[in-house]
Amino acid sequence: LPVPPLCEWSPAPRLHEWILPLIFVIGVLSSITSSILKTFSSFWNLLLDALVR
């Protein structure tokens, strides 16, 4: 395998190399969290209905 030159192993990545994955990860996490919260709130409403009756 060809080894890239040393300058490509710079410890500080360029801005666009980690901004886009960060935005992607944040979007995925927020959508997962919102779906979990919706499921939990609907489950909680069902539980409260069962307790009230």
Backbone as numpy.savetxt, mean C-alpha at the origin, in Angstrom:
# Nx Ny Nz CAx CAy CAz Cx Cy Cz
27.67 -12.66 -16.45 26.83 -11.46 -16.45 27.70 -10.21 -16.45
27.37 -9.23 -17.26 28.16 -7.98 -17.24 27.88 -7.19 -15.97
28.96 -6.75 -15.34 28.81 -5.98 -14.11 28.68 -4.51 -14.46
27.63 -3.83 -14.00 27.51 -2.40 -14.30 28.61 -1.61 -13.63
29.00 -0.48 -14.20 30.05 0.34 -13.58 29.62 0.82 -12.20
30.61 1.26 -11.45 30.40 1.57 -10.04 29.44 2.74 -9.85
29.36 3.65 -10.82 28.52 4.82 -10.64 27.04 4.45 -10.63
26.69 3.27 -11.20 25.29 2.87 -11.18 24.88 2.28 -9.84
25.84 2.02 -8.98 25.52 1.50 -7.65 25.49 2.64 -6.63
25.13 3.82 -7.08 25.11 4.97 -6.16 24.10 4.72 -5.04
24.45 5.01 -3.80 23.55 4.72 -2.67 22.29 5.56 -2.70
22.34 6.77 -3.26 21.15 7.62 -3.32 20.52 7.49 -4.70
19.40 6.79 -4.80 18.75 6.65 -6.11 18.17 7.97 -6.57
18.03 8.08 -7.87 17.42 9.30 -8.40 15.96 9.38 -7.99
15.42 10.59 -8.03 14.11 10.86 -7.43 13.03 9.99 -8.06
12.98 9.96 -9.40 11.87 9.25 -10.05 11.97 7.75 -9.85
13.14 7.24 -9.43 13.27 5.79 -9.26 12.57 5.30 -8.00
12.35 6.17 -7.01 11.64 5.70 -5.82 10.35 6.45 -5.57
10.11 7.58 -6.27 8.83 8.27 -6.09 7.69 7.44 -6.68
7.89 6.89 -7.88 6.81 6.14 -8.51 6.47 4.85 -7.75
7.44 4.02 -7.36 7.07 2.85 -6.55 6.43 3.24 -5.22
6.88 4.36 -4.63 6.29 4.80 -3.37 4.83 5.17 -3.56
4.53 5.91 -4.64 3.14 6.28 -4.93 2.31 5.03 -5.18
2.88 4.07 -5.92 2.16 2.83 -6.21 1.85 2.07 -4.92
2.85 1.94 -4.04 2.66 1.21 -2.79 1.62 1.91 -1.91
1.70 3.25 -1.85 0.74 3.99 -1.03 -0.68 3.81 -1.57
-0.83 3.85 -2.89 -2.16 3.65 -3.47 -2.71 2.27 -3.17
-1.86 1.24 -3.32 -2.31 -0.13 -3.05 -2.69 -0.28 -1.57
-1.84 0.25 -0.68 -2.13 0.13 0.75 -3.41 0.86 1.12
-3.62 2.06 0.54 -4.83 2.81 0.90 -6.08 2.09 0.39
-6.01 1.50 -0.81 -7.19 0.79 -1.31 -7.47 -0.46 -0.47
-6.41 -1.17 -0.08 -6.59 -2.35 0.77 -7.19 -1.94 2.11
-6.67 -0.84 2.68 -7.16 -0.39 3.98 -8.62 0.02 3.89
-8.99 0.74 2.82 -10.39 1.18 2.71 -11.32 -0.01 2.53
-10.90 -1.02 1.76 -11.76 -2.19 1.59 -11.89 -2.96 2.91
-10.79 -3.05 3.67 -10.85 -3.72 4.97 -11.79 -2.96 5.90
-11.70 -1.62 5.89 -12.56 -0.83 6.76 -14.03 -0.98 6.36
-14.31 -1.02 5.05 -15.69 -1.21 4.61 -16.22 -2.56 5.08
-15.42 -3.61 4.91 -15.84 -4.93 5.34 -16.07 -4.96 6.84
-15.15 -4.36 7.60 -15.27 -4.37 9.05 -16.50 -3.59 9.50
-16.77 -2.43 8.86 -17.91 -1.63 9.28 -19.22 -2.34 8.95
-19.30 -3.00 7.81 -20.53 -3.73 7.49 -20.71 -4.91 8.45
-19.62 -5.61 8.77 -19.69 -6.69 9.74 -20.13 -6.18 11.11
-19.59 -5.00 11.50 -19.94 -4.40 12.78 -21.42 -4.02 12.81
-21.94 -3.49 11.68 -23.36 -3.15 11.62 -24.22 -4.39 11.75
-23.83 -5.48 11.10 -24.57 -6.73 11.24 -24.55 -7.22 12.68
-23.40 -7.11 13.32 -23.28 -7.56 14.70 -24.16 -6.72 15.62
-24.16 -5.39 15.41 -25.00 -4.53 16.24 -26.48 -4.82 16.00
-26.87 -5.07 14.75 -28.26 -5.42 14.47 -28.65 -6.70 15.21
-27.76 -7.68 15.20 -28.05 -8.95 15.87 -28.14 -8.74 17.38
-27.32 -7.85 17.92 -27.35 -7.62 19.36 -28.59 -6.83 19.77
-29.01 -5.90 18.93 -30.15 -5.05 19.30 -31.45 -5.86 19.26
-31.58 -6.76 18.30 -32.83 -7.51 18.19 -33.02 -8.51 19.31
